[in-house]
């Protein structure tokens, strides 16, 4: 949301995906679209996962949001809403 540096964005994405690998979620195929239907399906899978997996997802999202060392209001609200949706709130620090 807040980082305009493409290298940092790429680094954040790679790190976030590494954090999620232990959750064993299927990876999106290169070039495939992440539209509403795909996002809804992914969120349903995560919502039905164990608490530990949902917590991994939350900490990966937090890591991505803080990659620029700033957690702005929109990022905090996105993380708060995601935590509420997944019934897995985390401390944002």
SVG drawing of the C-alpha trace seen along z (x, -y; Angstrom):
<svg xmlns="http://www.w3.org/2000/svg" viewBox="-16 -7 31 35">
<polyline fill="none" stroke="black" stroke-width="0.4" points="0.0,0.0 2.7,-2.5 6.0,-1.4 6.7,-2.7 10.1,-1.0 9.7,1.9 12.8,3.7 11.4,3.5 8.0,4.7 9.5,7.7 11.5,8.5 8.4,8.1 6.4,10.4 9.2,13.1 9.6,12.9 5.8,13.1 5.5,16.1 8.4,17.8 6.5,17.2 3.4,18.8 5.1,21.9 4.9,23.7 1.1,23.2 1.2,25.4 -1.3,23.2 -1.3,23.8 0.6,21.1 -1.1,19.0 0.1,19.9 2.2,17.2 0.0,14.9 -3.3,16.0 -5.7,13.3 -6.5,12.8 -10.1,11.6 -12.9,11.6 -13.8,15.3 -10.2,16.4 -9.8,14.1 -13.1,15.3 -12.0,19.0 -8.6,18.3 -10.2,16.5 -12.6,19.4 -9.8,21.8 -7.8,19.7 -10.9,19.1 -11.3,22.9 -7.6,23.5 -6.2,24.1 -5.5,21.1 -1.7,21.6 -2.0,21.3 -4.3,18.2 -1.7,16.7 1.0,17.4 -1.1,15.6 -1.6,12.6 2.2,12.3 3.0,12.6 0.6,9.8 2.1,7.7 5.6,8.3 4.5,7.2 2.8,4.1 5.8,3.1 8.5,3.7 9.0,0.0 9.3,-0.4 6.0,-2.3 2.6,-1.0 0.2,-3.7 -3.5,-4.1 -4.8,-2.2 -2.4,0.7 -3.4,0.9 -7.1,0.9 -6.5,3.6 -4.7,5.8 -7.3,5.2 -10.1,6.1 -8.2,9.2 -7.6,10.3 -11.3,9.9 -12.3,11.8 -10.0,14.7 -10.9,14.5 -7.1,14.1 -6.3,10.6 -2.6,9.9 -0.7,7.1 0.4,4.6 3.2,3.1"/>
</svg>
